[in-house]
Amino acid sequence: MIINNVELPVEVDHQKLVNIKRSGDSIASINFDTSYAADIGAKIVDELEKIFFEIEEGKYKKKITLFTNQN
């Protein structure tokens, strides 16, 4: 699954995650690197576990991310 417009707690290389093969102007196939996707999922779970631990310990500090419209 590709999630757009959502900040993930890990960096995702979309070129590595999705392989699009073209035939002229048409898309011939779209393949996903499931090993890479599983690795991303494991990293997200690890980051969430760290956040939950910090919340339980009373040490969690929210990271402020500001989004601006680039149009």
Secondary structure, 3 states (H helix, E strand, C coil): CCCCCCCCCCCCCHHHHEEEEEECCEEEEEEECHHHHHHHHHHHHHHHHHHHHHHHHCCCCCCCCCCCCCC
